[in-house]
Amino acid sequence: ELPQYTNIDAIRSDLLTVRSDPQRDDGLQVNISFRNTAQFPQPFPIMILSFNTLTNEIVALREFAPQEYLDPGLQSITLMPVMAPVQVQLNLIDPGPDAVNYTLAFRLH
């Protein structure tokens, strides 16, 4: 059996917004949209979300497996379709006032 084709560089983030959670004083709502721009379906990546200070020191970092970020209706799909946007909403604890920047990265399992 051959391994799945993968090209992590072909997974593109289209949107990343971070807002205060309207229901929790200590919470954030993170909305992410990304898509597979490769010419073939590939496994969903691990998402790495980090919050940094002005001097780029990491305040908080978390990796999310597909089972953690995918909507329950999508968890039965094993491969990301080509060019189909994947929408993710995360509710997180606010890492504090020093966290003024955030970054999103992807990696393979």
DSSP file (Angstrom, degrees, kcal/mol; ACC not computed):
  #  RESIDUE AA STRUCTURE BP1 BP2  ACC     N-H-->O    O-->H-N    N-H-->O    O-->H-N    TCO  KAPPA ALPHA  PHI   PSI    X-CA   Y-CA   Z-CA
    1    1 A E              0   0    0      0, 0.0     0, 0.0     0, 0.0     0, 0.0   0.000 360.0 360.0 360.0 133.6    0.0    0.0    0.0
    2    2 A L        -     0   0    0      1,-0.1     3,-0.1     3,-0.0     2,-0.0  -0.580 360.0-109.5 -86.5 147.3    1.3    3.4   -1.0
    3    3 A P        -     0   0    0      0, 0.0    -1,-0.1     0, 0.0     2,-0.1  -0.346  43.0 -91.3 -70.0 157.7    1.4    6.4    1.4
    4    4 A Q        -     0   0    0      1,-0.1     2,-0.2    -2,-0.0    38,-0.1  -0.374  41.7-109.0 -64.7 143.5   -1.0    9.3    0.9
    5    5 A Y        -     0   0    0     36,-0.2     2,-0.3    -3,-0.1    -1,-0.1  -0.548  44.6-177.8 -66.7 139.6    0.3   12.2   -1.2
    6    6 A T        +     0   0    0     -2,-0.2     2,-0.2    36,-0.1     3,-0.1  -0.998  25.0 172.9-141.8 146.6    0.9   15.2    0.9
    7    7 A N    >   -     0   0    0     -2,-0.3     3,-2.0     1,-0.1     4,-0.2  -0.682   6.5-175.1-149.4  91.0    2.0   18.8    0.3
    8    8 A I  G >  S+     0   0    0      1,-0.3     3,-1.5    -2,-0.2    -1,-0.1   0.795  83.6  64.2 -61.4 -29.2    1.8   20.8    3.5
    9    9 A D  G 3  S+     0   0    0      1,-0.3    -1,-0.3    -3,-0.1    28,-0.0   0.681  93.3  63.4 -68.4 -16.3    2.8   24.0    1.6
   10   10 A A  G <  S+     0   0    0     -3,-2.0    27,-3.6     2,-0.1     2,-0.7   0.448  78.8  95.4 -87.7  -0.6   -0.4   23.7   -0.5
   11   11 A I  E <   -A   36   0A   0     -3,-1.5     2,-0.4    25,-0.2    25,-0.2  -0.835  62.5-169.3 -92.4 116.7   -2.6   24.2    2.6
   12   12 A R  E     -A   35   0A   0     23,-2.6    23,-2.3    -2,-0.7     2,-0.5  -0.887  20.3-137.5-115.3 134.3   -3.4   27.9    2.6
   13   13 A S  E     +A   34   0A   0     -2,-0.4    21,-0.3    21,-0.2     3,-0.1  -0.782  20.1 177.6 -86.9 126.7   -5.1   29.9    5.3
   14   14 A D  E     +     0   0A   0     19,-3.2     2,-0.3    -2,-0.5    20,-0.2   0.683  67.5  16.7 -98.5 -24.1   -7.7   32.4    3.9
   15   15 A L  E     +A   33   0A   0     18,-1.7    18,-2.1     2,-0.0    -1,-0.3  -0.989  50.8 171.8-154.3 136.8   -8.9   33.9    7.1
   16   16 A L  E     +A   32   0A   0     -2,-0.3     2,-0.4    16,-0.2    16,-0.2  -0.856  14.9 169.0-146.3 110.6   -7.7   34.1   10.7
   17   17 A T  E     -A   31   0A   0     14,-2.5    14,-2.4    -2,-0.3     2,-0.4  -0.966  14.7-165.5-124.3 142.1   -9.7   36.4   13.1
   18   18 A V  E     +A   30   0A   0     -2,-0.4     2,-0.3    12,-0.2    12,-0.2  -0.994  18.0 166.2-126.9 124.7   -9.3   36.6   16.9
   19   19 A R  E     -A   29   0A   0     10,-2.4    10,-2.9    -2,-0.4     2,-0.2  -0.915  42.8 -92.2-133.4 158.9  -12.0   38.4   18.9
   20   20 A S  E     -A   28   0A   0     -2,-0.3     8,-0.3     8,-0.2     5,-0.1  -0.498  48.0-111.1 -65.7 140.5  -13.0   38.7   22.5
   21   21 A D    >   -     0   0    0      6,-2.3     3,-0.7     3,-0.3     6,-0.3  -0.643  19.5-149.2 -74.9 122.7  -15.7   36.1   23.4
   22   22 A P  T 3  S+     0   0    0      0, 0.0    -1,-0.1     0, 0.0     3,-0.1   0.685  96.0  46.1 -68.4 -15.0  -19.0   38.0   24.0
   23   23 A Q  T 3  S+     0   0    0      1,-0.2     2,-0.4     2,-0.0    -2,-0.0   0.583 113.3  46.7-102.9 -11.9  -20.0   35.3   26.6
   24   24 A R    X   -     0   0    0     -3,-0.7     3,-1.3     1,-0.1    -3,-0.3  -0.990  61.1-153.2-135.2 126.9  -16.8   35.0   28.6
   25   25 A D  T 3  S+     0   0    0     -2,-0.4    -1,-0.1     1,-0.3    -4,-0.1   0.810 102.7  42.5 -64.5 -29.7  -14.6   37.8   30.0
   26   26 A D  T 3  S+     0   0    0     -6,-0.1    68,-3.2     2,-0.0     2,-0.3   0.123 103.1  95.7-103.0  20.5  -11.5   35.5   29.8
   27   27 A G  E <   - B   0  93A   0     -3,-1.3    -6,-2.3    -6,-0.3     2,-0.3  -0.747  51.8-157.6-117.9 160.2  -12.3   34.0   26.4
   28   28 A L  E     -AB  20  92A   0     64,-2.9    64,-2.3    -8,-0.3     2,-0.5  -0.957  11.7-144.2-126.7 147.9  -11.4   34.4   22.8
   29   29 A Q  E     -AB  19  91A   0    -10,-2.9   -10,-2.4    -2,-0.3     2,-0.5  -0.974  18.6-167.1-109.4 124.5  -13.2   33.3   19.6
   30   30 A V  E     -AB  18  90A   0     60,-2.9    60,-2.8    -2,-0.5     2,-0.5  -0.957   2.3-168.0-115.6 124.6  -10.9   32.3   16.9
   31   31 A N  E     +AB  17  89A   0    -14,-2.4   -14,-2.5    -2,-0.5     2,-0.4  -0.954   9.4 178.7-114.8 130.2  -12.2   31.8   13.3
   32   32 A I  E     -AB  16  88A   0     56,-2.7    56,-2.9    -2,-0.5     2,-0.4  -0.984  12.5-173.4-132.7 138.6  -10.1   30.2   10.7
   33   33 A S  E     +AB  15  87A   0    -18,-2.1   -19,-3.2    -2,-0.4   -18,-1.7  -0.997  18.1 160.4-129.6 129.0  -10.7   29.3    7.1
   34   34 A F  E     -AB  13  86A   0     52,-1.9    52,-3.1    -2,-0.4     2,-0.3  -0.950  15.3-163.1-143.0 164.6   -8.2   27.3    5.1
   35   35 A R  E     -A   12   0A   0    -23,-2.3   -23,-2.6    -2,-0.3     2,-0.7  -0.971  26.9-112.2-148.4 160.4   -8.1   25.2    1.9
   36   36 A N  E     +Ac  11  82A   0     45,-0.6    47,-3.5    48,-0.4   -25,-0.2  -0.854  26.8 179.6 -95.1 110.4   -6.1   22.6    0.1
   37   37 A T        +     0   0    0    -27,-3.6   -26,-0.1    -2,-0.7    -1,-0.1   0.401  47.1 110.2 -93.6   2.8   -4.7   24.1   -3.0
   38   38 A A  S    S-     0   0    0    -28,-0.3    45,-0.2     2,-0.2     4,-0.1  -0.249  80.7-117.2 -67.7 165.6   -2.9   20.9   -4.1
   39   39 A Q  S    S+     0   0    0     43,-0.1    -1,-0.1     2,-0.1    43,-0.1   0.246  96.1  50.8 -89.1  13.7   -4.2   19.0   -7.1
   40   40 A F  S    S-     0   0    0     41,-0.1    -2,-0.2    40,-0.0    40,-0.1  -0.987  93.0 -98.6-145.8 150.8   -5.0   16.0   -5.0
   41   41 A P        -     0   0    0      0, 0.0   -36,-0.2     0, 0.0    -2,-0.1  -0.404  46.1-178.7 -64.7 149.1   -6.9   15.4   -1.7
   42   42 A Q  E     -D   80   0B   0     38,-1.2    38,-4.0   -38,-0.1   -36,-0.1  -0.968  32.9 -76.7-147.0 162.4   -4.7   15.1    1.3
   43   43 A P  E     -D   79   0B   0      0, 0.0    36,-0.2     0, 0.0    35,-0.1  -0.203  54.3 -99.1 -59.4 149.1   -5.0   14.4    5.0
   44   44 A F        -     0   0    0     34,-0.7    65,-0.2     1,-0.1     2,-0.1  -0.458  46.7-126.2 -64.1 140.5   -6.2   17.2    7.3
   45   45 A P        -     0   0    0      0, 0.0     2,-0.5     0, 0.0    63,-0.2  -0.304  15.5-103.7 -84.6 169.8   -3.2   18.9    9.0
   46   46 A I  E     -E  107   0C   0     61,-3.1    61,-2.0    19,-0.1     2,-0.4  -0.828  39.1-138.0 -84.5 131.9   -2.5   19.6   12.6
   47   47 A M  E     -EF 106  64C   0     17,-2.4    17,-3.1    -2,-0.5     2,-0.5  -0.792  12.7-160.1 -94.9 135.8   -3.1   23.3   13.2
   48   48 A I  E     -EF 105  63C   0     57,-3.1    57,-2.3    -2,-0.4     2,-0.5  -0.966   9.4-175.5-117.9 115.6   -0.6   25.2   15.4
   49   49 A L  E     +EF 104  62C   0     13,-2.6    13,-2.3    -2,-0.5     2,-0.4  -0.946   6.2 179.1-113.5 125.8   -1.9   28.4   16.9
   50   50 A S  E     -EF 103  61C   0     53,-2.3    53,-2.3    -2,-0.5     2,-0.4  -0.952  19.5-151.3-129.2 150.2    0.5   30.7   18.9
   51   51 A F  E     -EF 102  60C   0      9,-3.0     8,-3.2    -2,-0.4     9,-1.6  -0.969  23.7-171.8-117.5 133.1    0.1   34.0   20.6
   52   52 A N  E     -EF 101  58C   0     49,-2.7    49,-2.1    -2,-0.4    48,-1.6  -0.829  20.6-119.4-128.2 160.3    3.2   36.2   20.9
   53   53 A T    >   -     0   0    0      4,-2.3     3,-1.8    -2,-0.3    46,-0.1  -0.263  47.1 -90.8 -82.9 177.8    4.5   39.4   22.6
   54   54 A L  T 3  S+     0   0    0      1,-0.3    -1,-0.1    44,-0.2    45,-0.1   0.809 131.4  52.4 -59.6 -30.5    5.7   42.5   20.8
   55   55 A T  T 3  S-     0   0    0      2,-0.1    -1,-0.3     1,-0.0     0, 0.0   0.225 123.0-108.2 -92.1  14.9    9.2   41.0   20.9
   56   56 A N    <   +     0   0    0     -3,-1.8     2,-0.3     1,-0.2    -2,-0.1   0.694  67.2 150.3  68.2  23.6    7.9   37.7   19.4
   57   57 A E        -     0   0    0      1,-0.1    -4,-2.3     2,-0.0     2,-0.4  -0.698  52.8-111.1 -81.4 139.1    8.2   35.7   22.6
   58   58 A I  E     +F   52   0C   0     -2,-0.3    -6,-0.3    -6,-0.2     3,-0.1  -0.571  37.3 173.7 -75.5 125.6    5.6   32.9   22.7
   59   59 A V  E    S+     0   0C   0     -8,-3.2     2,-0.3     1,-0.4    -7,-0.2   0.785  73.5   1.1 -94.7 -39.9    3.0   33.5   25.4
   60   60 A A  E     +F   51   0C   0     -9,-1.6    -9,-3.0     2,-0.0    -1,-0.4  -0.991  62.2 179.9-151.0 143.0    0.8   30.5   24.5
   61   61 A L  E     +F   50   0C   0     -2,-0.3     2,-0.4   -11,-0.2   -11,-0.2  -0.991   5.7 174.2-145.8 136.0    1.0   27.8   21.8
   62   62 A R  E     -F   49   0C   0    -13,-2.3   -13,-2.6    -2,-0.3     2,-0.4  -0.997  20.1-146.3-145.2 139.6   -1.3   24.9   21.1
   63   63 A E  E     -F   48   0C   0     -2,-0.4     2,-0.5   -15,-0.2   -15,-0.2  -0.875  15.4-156.9-102.0 137.9   -1.6   22.2   18.5
   64   64 A F  E     -F   47   0C   0    -17,-3.1   -17,-2.4    -2,-0.4    -2,-0.0  -0.968   5.7-146.4-119.4 121.5   -5.0   21.1   17.4
   65   65 A A    >>  -     0   0    0     -2,-0.5     3,-1.9   -19,-0.2     4,-1.4  -0.457  33.9-105.5 -75.8 156.3   -5.6   17.7   15.8
   66   66 A P  H 3> S+     0   0    0      0, 0.0     4,-2.6     0, 0.0     3,-0.1   0.847 121.4  60.4 -52.7 -35.7   -8.3   17.4   13.1
   67   67 A Q  H 34 S+     0   0    0      1,-0.2     8,-0.1     2,-0.2    -3,-0.0   0.755 106.8  48.0 -64.2 -22.6  -10.6   15.6   15.6
   68   68 A E  H <4 S+     0   0    0     -3,-1.9    -1,-0.2     1,-0.1    -4,-0.0   0.795 121.8  29.7 -87.5 -30.9  -10.4   18.7   17.8
   69   69 A Y  H  < S+     0   0    0     -4,-1.4    20,-0.4    -3,-0.1     2,-0.2   0.680  95.1  95.5-106.7 -18.6  -11.1   21.4   15.2
   70   70 A L  S  < S-     0   0    0     -4,-2.6     5,-0.1    -5,-0.3    18,-0.1  -0.499  80.7-108.9 -77.1 141.8  -13.3   19.7   12.6
   71   71 A D    >>  -     0   0    0     16,-0.3     3,-2.3    -2,-0.2     4,-0.8  -0.370  34.7-111.6 -58.2 143.3  -17.1   20.1   12.9
   72   72 A P  G >4 S+     0   0    0      0, 0.0     3,-0.6     0, 0.0     4,-0.3   0.818 117.8  59.5 -52.6 -31.9  -18.6   16.7   13.9
   73   73 A G  G 34 S+     0   0    0      1,-0.2     3,-0.2     2,-0.1    -2,-0.0   0.712 107.9  45.1 -69.5 -19.3  -20.2   16.4   10.4
   74   74 A L  G X4 S+     0   0    0     -3,-2.3     3,-1.8     1,-0.1    -1,-0.2   0.532  86.4  89.6 -98.8  -8.7  -16.7   16.5    8.8
   75   75 A Q  T << S+     0   0    0     -4,-0.8    -1,-0.1    -3,-0.6    -2,-0.1   0.687  81.5  59.7 -68.2 -16.0  -14.9   14.1   11.1
   76   76 A S  T 3  S+     0   0    0     -4,-0.3     2,-0.5    -3,-0.2    -1,-0.3   0.616  86.5  89.5 -84.0 -11.6  -15.8   11.1    9.0
   77   77 A I    <   -     0   0    0     -3,-1.8     3,-0.0     1,-0.1    -3,-0.0  -0.759  56.7-172.6 -86.7 124.2  -14.0   12.6    6.0
   78   78 A T        +     0   0    0     -2,-0.5   -34,-0.7     1,-0.1     2,-0.4   0.736  64.3  50.1 -91.4 -23.5  -10.4   11.5    6.1
   79   79 A L  E    S-D   43   0B   0    -36,-0.2    -1,-0.1   -38,-0.0     0, 0.0  -0.936  80.7-120.4-121.9 140.8   -9.0   13.7    3.2
   80   80 A M  E     -D   42   0B   0    -38,-4.0   -38,-1.2    -2,-0.4     3,-0.1  -0.614  35.0-127.2 -71.4 125.2   -9.3   17.4    2.6
   81   81 A P    >   -     0   0    0      0, 0.0   -45,-0.6     0, 0.0     3,-0.6  -0.289  34.6 -87.5 -67.6 162.5  -10.9   17.9   -0.8
   82   82 A V  B 3  S-c   36   0A   0      1,-0.2   -45,-0.2   -47,-0.1   -43,-0.1  -0.581 101.9 -12.1 -74.2 128.1   -9.2   20.1   -3.3
   83   83 A M  T 3  S+     0   0    0    -47,-3.5    -1,-0.2    -2,-0.3   -46,-0.1   0.466  94.0 134.6  63.9   6.4  -10.0   23.9   -3.0
   84   84 A A    <   -     0   0    0     -3,-0.6   -48,-0.4   -48,-0.2    -1,-0.2  -0.756  57.7-122.5 -85.7 124.5  -12.9   23.3   -0.6
   85   85 A P        -     0   0    0      0, 0.0     2,-0.5     0, 0.0   -50,-0.2  -0.404  17.6-150.1 -68.2 141.0  -12.8   25.8    2.3
   86   86 A V  E     -B   34   0A   0    -52,-3.1   -52,-1.9    -2,-0.1     2,-0.4  -0.962  10.4-154.2-110.5 121.4  -12.6   24.4    5.8
   87   87 A Q  E     -B   33   0A   0     -2,-0.5     2,-0.4   -54,-0.2   -16,-0.3  -0.830  13.9-177.7-100.9 132.6  -14.2   26.6    8.4
   88   88 A V  E     -B   32   0A   0    -56,-2.9   -56,-2.7    -2,-0.4     2,-0.4  -0.993  10.9-171.6-131.3 135.0  -13.0   26.3   12.0
   89   89 A Q  E     -B   31   0A   0     -2,-0.4     2,-0.4   -20,-0.4   -58,-0.2  -0.994   9.9-175.4-125.5 126.7  -14.2   28.1   15.2
   90   90 A L  E     -B   30   0A   0    -60,-2.8   -60,-2.9    -2,-0.4     2,-0.6  -0.939  16.5-152.7-119.4 140.8  -12.3   27.7   18.4
   91   91 A N  E     +B   29   0A   0     -2,-0.4     2,-0.3   -62,-0.2   -62,-0.2  -0.969  30.6 171.3-111.7 117.8  -13.2   29.1   21.8
   92   92 A L  E     -B   28   0A   0    -64,-2.3   -64,-2.9    -2,-0.6     2,-0.4  -0.801  39.3-100.2-125.9 161.9  -10.1   29.6   23.9
   93   93 A I  E     -B   27   0A   0     -2,-0.3   -66,-0.3   -66,-0.2   -67,-0.0  -0.691  49.4-107.4 -77.7 133.9   -8.9   31.1   27.2
   94   94 A D        -     0   0    0    -68,-3.2    -1,-0.1    -2,-0.4   -74,-0.0  -0.461  21.2-144.6 -63.2 125.8   -7.4   34.6   26.5
   95   95 A P        -     0   0    0      0, 0.0     3,-0.2     0, 0.0    -1,-0.1   0.494  51.3-101.5 -76.0  -0.4   -3.6   34.3   27.0
   96   96 A G    >   -     0   0    0      1,-0.2     3,-1.4     3,-0.1   -37,-0.1  -0.359  42.6 -56.5 110.1 173.7   -3.5   37.8   28.5
   97   97 A P  T 3  S+     0   0    0      0, 0.0    -1,-0.2     0, 0.0    -3,-0.0   0.693 122.5  64.8 -68.8 -20.1   -2.5   41.3   27.6
   98   98 A D  T 3  S+     0   0    0     -3,-0.2     2,-1.4     1,-0.1   -44,-0.2   0.706  80.5  88.8 -74.3 -18.2    1.0   40.5   26.6
   99   99 A A    <   +     0   0    0     -3,-1.4   -46,-0.2     1,-0.2    -3,-0.1  -0.650  44.7 147.2 -83.4  92.2   -0.3   38.4   23.7
  100  100 A V        +     0   0    0    -48,-1.6     2,-0.3    -2,-1.4    -1,-0.2   0.567  58.6  44.5-105.3 -12.5   -0.5   41.1   21.0
  101  101 A N  E     -E   52   0C   0    -49,-2.1   -49,-2.7    -3,-0.2     2,-0.3  -0.914  62.4-166.9-128.3 156.6    0.2   38.9   17.9
  102  102 A Y  E     -E   51   0C   0     -2,-0.3     2,-0.3   -51,-0.2   -51,-0.2  -0.992   0.7-166.5-143.1 151.8   -0.9   35.5   16.8
  103  103 A T  E     -E   50   0C   0    -53,-2.3   -53,-2.3    -2,-0.3     2,-0.4  -0.959   8.0-151.9-136.6 154.4    0.2   33.1   14.1
  104  104 A L  E     +E   49   0C   0     -2,-0.3     2,-0.3   -55,-0.2   -55,-0.2  -0.993  19.9 168.5-126.7 132.7   -1.2   30.0   12.5
  105  105 A A  E     -E   48   0C   0    -57,-2.3   -57,-3.1    -2,-0.4     2,-0.3  -0.919  19.8-141.9-136.8 164.1    0.9   27.2   11.0
  106  106 A F  E     +E   47   0C   0     -2,-0.3     2,-0.3   -59,-0.2   -59,-0.2  -0.942  17.0 176.4-126.6 148.6    0.2   23.7    9.7
  107  107 A R  E     -E   46   0C   0    -61,-2.0   -61,-3.1    -2,-0.3     2,-0.1  -0.976  29.9-107.9-144.9 161.0    2.1   20.4   10.0
  108  108 A L              0   0    0     -2,-0.3   -64,-0.0   -63,-0.2  -102,-0.0  -0.450 360.0 360.0 -83.9 161.9    1.5   16.8    9.0
  109  109 A H              0   0    0    -65,-0.2    -1,-0.1    -2,-0.1   -65,-0.0   0.463 360.0 360.0 -65.7 360.0    0.8   14.1   11.5
